[in-house]
Amino acid sequence: MKSLDLRGTGTVFRYTVQQHYKTRSVIIFLLILFLGALAVFPIRAMTGSKAVTETKIRQVYLRNETGFVIEAEDVKKDDVFSGVEIIDTKDDDAALAKTIAAEKNAAATVMTLDREKMCFDIRTNYGADSEVVNADAEALNQVLSQALHQALLRAQSVTAEQETLLHSAVYSQVSKVSDYLRNAEETGTDTHVFANLLYCYLIIMLNTLAMSYVFQQCMEEKVSKLVESLLVSVSPTSLILGKLLAVTLFIFFGLGLVVLGLFISFRIGSQMTDPKILTDMIKNLIHVDFSVLHISVGTIALFLLCTLLAYAIAASFSAIVGSCCSRTEDTQHASLAVVMFIMIGYLVGAFVPMFENDAAYNIVSLFPLTSIFSAFPNFVCGKITAGVFTVALLLQAATAYFLIRTAGRVYRMMIFYRGAFPKPKQVIRMMREERAAARYAAAGKEDPHGK
């Protein structure tokens, strides 16, 4: 196999990048993207609940109908409410409303227990003209909820050690006895399915971005006079590789701006409110404990490598299909081909973990179309061995190399093509004819007599 001719790759890369970032709409879009990420956490800090460091509440009229005794000391453990007076009362709602309406620094709390639904209800109210604000009442409810929790533990004579055990995390593992005997660390099905879906979503996002950018570049070059000149001194592989590298810069630069914006946004938001409020918001959105995935520096390095290989395969395939587009209408056919390529790999990778079959794990990890979606999560979750994972990476690298070479050939072959979007058989036939013509031309150069 002949080595890749990469002469002129840098020239194509620099030209494509310069042309892309000269467009004003691109700069405006990136600016809006960055500002949007920058505003996420400050907006949350301004519109959400703020951390209360002091309170205007001086008296709390507490009507406790739960049957569990709330100790005032449990409420006063919180520094914010250390000076608050807890007044037990049996007054009805009307009497409580009249009491707090007459006092500027008072709140009334009613605690109930719904035994049918088996849930507690804590409601705190304050007067319309009171100095107490909504944040004070929300903070008081949180403290009273913790005090109620302590009351429940005392009622059951739960010790501090037992309470710690009650809140301890549980690690669940399901494996075959053979894996257990060889001490193989393998995650449960739920964790495996989650890891697969999360990784597949990321790969789909990168592949979709690559498809849109690569199609755009391939269509632009159909009418570019500069490319006709470049083809004289630049190999087709260098031409398409330079464009793919430029597209890679576009995508990861945009994603990097979003990550940078979110990082700065979190730091700004942390100065405006309690950082715990922001971290709790993130946890509530994700609902996942990442500790069960055993993430380490080595895992992150493998993640970056696998992501790069998956992106290279998808971008190269998009370049092959995009090179066949001669008109804007052709991008519909091209998009369908790439989407089918992506969705087959995604669906197989997403559903295989549910069957818990080692043979299926190995097959989808080794087959390049599904490997870019499945090999990394399967290895991290302990479903395939290091040897299988290594072979999977080598096959992915070989596939990326083959697709890049093929993309170069198809790109040069189709750069002057202006017909309808070709079918796969037609492209393969044209590639064979192009290769035969190249061999004939090479043989003619070697034999000046034409023998």
N, C-alpha and C positions, 0 to 999 in steps of 0.2 A: 504493500500500500504506500503510495507516495505521500510524503509529508505535506503538511499544510503550507501554502504560500501566503504569508501574512504581510507582504509588502503593501504599504499604503493604508493599513488599518487605522493608524493614528490620524492620518489626513482625513479619512472619511469620518472618523469619530469627532474630530474637532469641528469639521464643517457642519455636521448634523447638529451638534450641540449649539454652535453659534447661531444657526438658522432658527433653531427652536426657541432659544431664549431672546432672540431679537423681536419675537412677536409680543406685542403689548398685552394681548389677552392672556397669554401664558403667565406673565408677571402678575397681572391683576388676579388671576385665579390662585396662584401660589400665595399671594398676599392675603386674600380672603381666607384661604385654607389655614394659614398660620394664625391670623387674627381670630378665626373661629375657635381653633384649639386653645388659643391664649385666653379666651373669655369663658371657657367652660367652668372652671372652679371658682373664679371670682363671682360669676353670676350665681352659682350655687350658694356661695357664702353670703351674698346679699339677699337672695330670695329665701334661703332656708333658715332653719333655726340656728341662732348664734349661741355660743357657749356663754353661760351665765356665771359671772365671777362674783356678783353681789346681787341681792334681791331686795325689793321694796316690801316684801311680805314680812309682817311682824307677828301676826296671829293667824293660825290655821284652825278653823272650826271643823273638826273631823267627826263625821257620822259613819261609824264602822259597822256594817251589817254583814260582814263575812263570817263572823264567829271566831276569828283568830285575833289575838291581842297584838296591837301595834305598839311597840315601845317607842317613847319619845326619843330615847337615846339613839336608836337606830337612825332616826331622821337627822338628829343633831350631829351625827358622825361626819356628815358632809359639812365642810367649812362654810359653804354658802348659807346653810340653814342652821348654823350652830346657835344663833340668837333668836330663832323663831319659837314662839310659844304654841304648843299643841294643846288645843282645848277640845276634849271629848264632849260630844253633844248628842242629844236625841231629837233635836228640833226637826220639823218637817221642812220641805223645800221652801215653802212660803216664808217661814220664820227665818231660815238661813238667808234667803234673798234680802229680807228686811235688815238683818244684822249686818251683812257685808256692804249693803248700800249706804249704811250710816257710817262706816269706817273706811278710811282712805288706804289703810295698809293691811287689810284683812282679806282672806280667801276662805272659801268653804269647799270642803272635799267630801264626797260621798263614795264609799267603797262598798260594792255589793258582790255577791257570788251567785251565779246562775248555775244551779245544780243539774239542770237538764242538759245544758251545753258544756258544763264543766269548765267554766271560764270566769275570770274576775273582771270587774269593771270599775275603773277609777275615774271619777269626773271632778274636776276642780273648776270653780267659778269665782269671779271677782266683780266688783261693782263697776258700773259704766263710767263713773267719775273717779275711779280709784287710781292711785299712783302705781298700782300693780299692772304689769304688762303681760302679754301672752307668753313671752319667753320665761317669765318667772313661774307661771302656772305649769308650763310644760316641764321645766326643771323639777318642780315640786312633785309632779306626777311620777317622774323617773325615780326620785328618791323614795317616794312612798311605795312604789313597786318593789324596790329593793328591800325596804323594811317589811313588806308583806312576805317576800320570799324568806326572810329571816324568821318571821313569825311561823311560817309553815314548817321550817326546819326545827324550831324549838318545840312545836306541838308534837313532832314525831321523835323528839330526843335525838336528833342527828348531830353527831360530833363534827368538829372541824375537819378531821381526816376523812370521815364519810362524805362530807360535802365536797371535798376535793375529788374523791372518787366519782361522785355523781356528775361532776363537770369534766371528767377526764375524756380525752379523745379515744375513739375506738378504731383500730386498724383491722380491716377485714381482708382476708386472703382466701381465695379458692384455687386449688391446684390438684393435679393428679398425685397419687402417692409416690410415683417415681420422681416427680419434681421435688416433692417434699423430702424424700430420702437423700437426694443430692443437694439439698439446701438451696434450691433455686428460688430466687426472690421474684415473685410474680404477683402483679396487682390483680384486684378483683375485676369482674366483668364491667361493673358500672364505671370504674375509673378508666378502664381500657376504652370503653365506648366514648367516654367524654374526651379523652386524649385524642382519639381518632378524629372525632368531629371537630374539635378545636383546630387541630393541625390541618384537616381537610379544608376548613373554611379559609384558613390563611392561604393555602396553596391556590384555592379557587380565586381568591381576591387578586393574588399576584398574577395568575394566569390570565384573568380577565383584563387586567391593566396592560399586561404585555400584548395581548391580542389587539386591543384598541390602538395602542401606540405603534405596533409593528405594521398593522394594516395602513395606518396613516402614512408612515414613512414609505411603504412600498407603493402606494398610490401616487405620492408626490413625485417619486422618481420616474414614473411613467412619462411625465412631461418635462423632466429636467434635462436640459442640454448639457449640464456639467457632467452628469453621469456617463453620457456617451463619450466624453473626453477621458473620464477617469478609467473607463473600461480598457483603454489602451495601455495604461501603466499599472492598473490595480487588478489583482485577481478577483474573481467573483466571490470567493470565500472571504477575502479581506474586505470587500465591499459590504457584504451582508453582516460580517462580524463587527465591523466598525459601527454599523447602524444599530445592531443589537446591543453593543456596549453603550451607545448613546441612549437608547431606550432604557437600559438598566439604570443609567444615571438619572434619567427623568423620573422613573418610578421611585427609586430609593431616596432620591433627594426630596421628593414630595412627602414620602412617608417619614423621612427624617425630620422635616419641618413640622409635621403633625406631632411627632414624639417630643421634639424640643418645645413646641408650643404647650403641650400638655404638662411637661415637666415644669416649665416656668409658671404656667397657670396654677399648678398645685402649690408651688412655693408662695405665690402671691395670695392664693386662697387661704393658705395656712396662716398667713399674717393677719387675715381678716376675721378668721374664726378658729375654733378648735380643730386642729388637724384630724382628730379622731372622727369628727363629723364627716369629713371628706373620705377618710379611709373606710368608714362604715358604709358610705354611699357606694363605693366601689365594690365592697363585699356583697352588698345587697343586690347589685346588678349581676354579679358573676355567680354567686351561690356555690362556690367551690373552694375546698381546702386544698391548696396546691402542695401542701406538705406530703400528701400521699403519692405524689409523682416523683419524689426523690430527685429534685432538680439540683444540679451541681454545675460547676464550671465546665466540666467535660461534656455534660449534657447540652449546655448552651453552644459549645463549639460544634458538636455534632448537628445540632439544630440548624446552625448557620450553614454548615456544609450541605446538609440535605435540602434546605430551602434553596440554596444556590443551584444545586443540580436540578431540582424540580423546575425552577424558573428557566434554566438554560434549555431543558427539554421542551417546555411549553412554548418558550419564545422562538426556538428554532422551528418547531412545527408550525407556529403561526406565520413565520417568515416564508416557509414553503408554500402554505396555502395563500398567504397574502400576495406572493409574487405572481400568482395566477390571475389576479384581479386586473382588469383593464378599464373597467368603468365603476362608478360608485355603486351601481346596482349589483355588481358582482360580490360586494362585501357581504351581502345577505347569504349567499351560498358559502362563502369562506367562513363566516361566523358560525354557520350551522355545523360545518366540519370540525371547527375547533371546539365548539361547545359540546359536540358529541364526544370528542376526544377527552375533554375534561370530565364530563358527567359520567362516562363509563368508569373511569378510574375512581371518581369520587364515590359513586354508588356502591361499587364493589368494596372499596376500602371502608366505607361507613357501615355496611351490613355484616361483613365477615366476622367482626368481633363478637357479634351476638350468637354465633354458632359454636364458639369455644372449641375449635378444631385445629390441632397443630399443623396438619397437612395443609389446610387452607391458609393458615398464617404464613407458612413457608412459600406457598405458590404466589400469593398476592404480594409478598415481599420481594420476590425475585423477578416477577414479570414487570418489565419497565413501565408499562402503562399504568399499572396499579401500584407499583413500588414507590413512586414519588408521593403517593398519598398514605401508604401503609407501613413502609419499612421502618421509618423513624419511630412512630408511636408503638409499633409492635416490639421494637427493641427496647425502648425505654420502659415499657410495661412488662418486660421479661417474657414475651411470647415467642421470640425467636432467639437463637444463640448469636454470639458475636461473630462466628464464622459465616452464618447465613447473612447477617447484616453486612459484613464486609463484602461478600460476593454481590449483594444487592447494590451496594455503592459502586462497585466496579462495573456492573452492568449498566447502571444509570450513567456513569461517566462515558462508557463506550457508546451508549445510545445518544448522548448529547453530542459527542464527537461526530458520529455518523450523520445526525440530523443537521449539524452545522455545515458539514461538507455537502450534503444533499441540498440544503438551502442555498448554498453558493451556486451550485450547478443550475438549480431551477431558476434562481433569480437572474442569472446571466442569460439563460435560455429564453425566459419569458419577458425580458426587459423591453423587447420590441414587439411583443405579441399584442395584438389588438382585437382578437376574436372573442367569441363567447367564452364564459368560464369553462375551462376544460374539465372533463371527467378524469378520475384517477388513471384509468387505462390509457387515456390519451396522453397524459403527462408521462407515464412510464414509457410509452412508445416513443415519445419525443426525446426522452433521456437516452434511450437505447440508440436512436438514430444519431443523436448528438455525440455519443461516445464512439460510435462506429466511424463517424466523420472525422473525429479527432484522431483516432488510430490511423485512419487512411492518410490524413494529412501528415502525421508523424512519420509514417512509413515512406511517404513521398519525399520528405526532407532527407531521410537517411539514405535513400537510393536515388541519386540524381538521374539514373537511366529509367526510373519508373518501374523497376523489376521488383 
